C-alpha cells in the first residue's frame, strides 16, 4: 500500500509538469523537468540523511532510537526553509 500512496502523491507533480510543456517540445522539456524533479528528490534525501547524521538522530526499525536532538534538527530545518524561500525571492 505504501507504493500506491507514493504514486498517488506523485501524480499531481506529473500532471503539473506535463501542463508546463509547450506544444511541439513536449518530450524534450518533459524529460528535462522530470530529470530536475528526480535530481531534487535525490538531493533532498541525501541532505536529510546528512542532517540526521550531523545532529545524531538515529532511527532504526529494530532496536532503540535516539530522538534527543530531533528538536534542534526540526528548528534548523524550519530556519533553512524560511531562509531559502526568502533567498529565492527577487528584490525590487
Residue, then its C-alpha position, 0 to 999 in steps of 0.5 A: x500500500x505504501x507504493x500506491x500512496x507514493x504514486x498517488x502523491x506523485x501524480x499531481x507533480x506529473x500532471x503539473x509538469x506535463x501542463x508546463x510543456x509547450x506544444x511541439x517540445x513536449x518530450x524534450x522539456x518533459x524529460x528535462x523537468x522530470x530529470x530536475x524533479x528526480x535530481x531534487x528528490x535525490x538531493x533532498x534525501x541525501x541532505x536529510x540523511x546528512x542532517x540526521x547524521x550531523x545532529x545524531x538522530x538515529x532511527x532504526x526499525x529494530x532496536x532503540x532510537x535516539x530522538x534527543x536532538x530531533x528538536x534542534x534538527x526540526x528548528x534548523x530545518x524550519x530556519x533553512x526553509x524560511x531562509x531559502x524561500x526568502x533567498x529565492x525571492x527577487x528584490x525590487 
